[in-house]
Amino acid sequence: MPPRKYADCIAACNDCANACNHCAVSCLREDDVKMMATCIANDIDCAAMCQLAAAALARDSAHAGAICRLCAGICEVCGEECGKHSHDHCQDCAKACLACAQACRAMAG
């Protein structure tokens, strides 16, 4: 069982990873995939980072703070990029990214 103090941050990381994975796949289905390339790349990086952060928190890693600070930065970049696109999946992803960035910054202190 992960430490209770990390529960909100772990949930935010998992929600963000899921939103990013969904966004990346949905972007690949858009008519102009080339226009979505930066969004897709950021989604993939962000999902991977969020999964790493959630796992580090779940095992109460000594590096959790540093990982969460990095995760917050990547989430902000991804959220900003997704926010530029009007697709629902991009807007939903942007919200999840910004919420995760906030949770990771709060956890990392």
C-alpha positions in Angstrom: 0.0 0.0 0.0 1.5 3.4 -1.0 2.1 5.9 1.7 -1.2 7.7 2.4 0.5 11.1 2.2 1.2 10.6 -1.5 -2.3 9.4 -2.5 -3.5 12.6 -4.1 -0.3 13.0 -6.1 -0.2 9.4 -7.2 -3.9 9.8 -8.4 -3.0 13.0 -10.3 0.0 11.3 -11.9 -2.1 8.3 -13.0 -4.9 10.5 -14.2 -2.4 12.5 -16.2 -0.7 9.5 -17.7 -4.1 8.1 -18.8 -5.1 11.5 -20.3 -1.8 11.8 -22.2 -2.0 8.3 -23.6 -5.6 8.9 -24.7 -4.6 12.3 -26.2 -1.6 10.8 -28.1 -3.7 8.1 -29.7 -6.6 10.5 -30.5 -4.1 12.9 -32.1 -2.9 10.1 -34.3 -6.5 9.8 -35.6 -6.8 13.5 -36.5 -6.9 14.6 -40.1 -3.6 16.6 -39.9 -1.4 14.3 -37.8 1.7 16.3 -38.8 0.2 19.4 -37.1 -0.2 17.3 -33.9 3.4 16.0 -33.8 4.6 18.1 -31.0 1.5 17.4 -29.0 1.9 13.6 -29.5 5.6 13.7 -28.5 4.8 15.7 -25.4 2.0 13.3 -24.5 4.3 10.3 -24.7 7.0 11.9 -22.6 4.5 13.2 -20.1 2.7 9.8 -19.7 6.0 8.1 -19.1 7.2 10.7 -16.6 3.9 10.5 -14.7 4.1 6.7 -14.5 7.6 7.0 -13.2 6.6 9.6 -10.6 3.6 7.5 -9.4 5.8 4.4 -9.1 8.5 6.4 -7.2 5.8 7.7 -4.8 4.3 4.3 -4.3 7.6 2.9 -3.2 8.5 6.0 -1.1 11.6 6.5 -3.1 14.3 8.8 -1.7 14.3 10.5 -5.1 10.5 11.1 -5.2 10.9 14.9 -4.6 13.3 15.3 -7.5 11.2 13.1 -9.8 8.1 15.0 -9.0 9.8 18.4 -9.7 10.8 17.1 -13.1 7.3 15.6 -13.6 5.7 19.0 -12.8 7.9 20.7 -15.4 7.1 18.2 -18.1 3.4 18.3 -17.3 3.4 22.1 -17.6 5.0 21.9 -21.1 2.6 19.2 -22.2 -0.4 21.1 -20.8 0.6 24.3 -22.5 1.0 22.5 -25.9 -2.3 20.5 -25.5 -4.1 23.7 -24.5 -3.3 25.2 -27.9 -5.5 22.7 -29.7 -9.3 22.8 -29.6 -9.9 19.0 -29.7 -11.7 17.8 -26.6 -9.0 15.2 -25.9 -6.3 17.9 -26.0 -8.3 20.2 -23.7 -8.9 17.3 -21.2 -5.2 16.4 -21.3 -4.2 20.0 -20.7 -6.4 20.1 -17.6 -5.0 16.8 -16.3 -1.4 18.0 -17.0 -1.9 21.2 -15.1 -3.5 19.5 -12.2 -0.7 16.9 -12.0 1.9 19.7 -12.2 0.2 21.4 -9.2 0.0 18.2 -7.2 3.7 17.3 -7.9 4.9 20.8 -7.0 2.9 20.6 -3.7 4.3 17.1 -2.9 7.9 18.1 -3.7 7.7 21.2 -1.6 
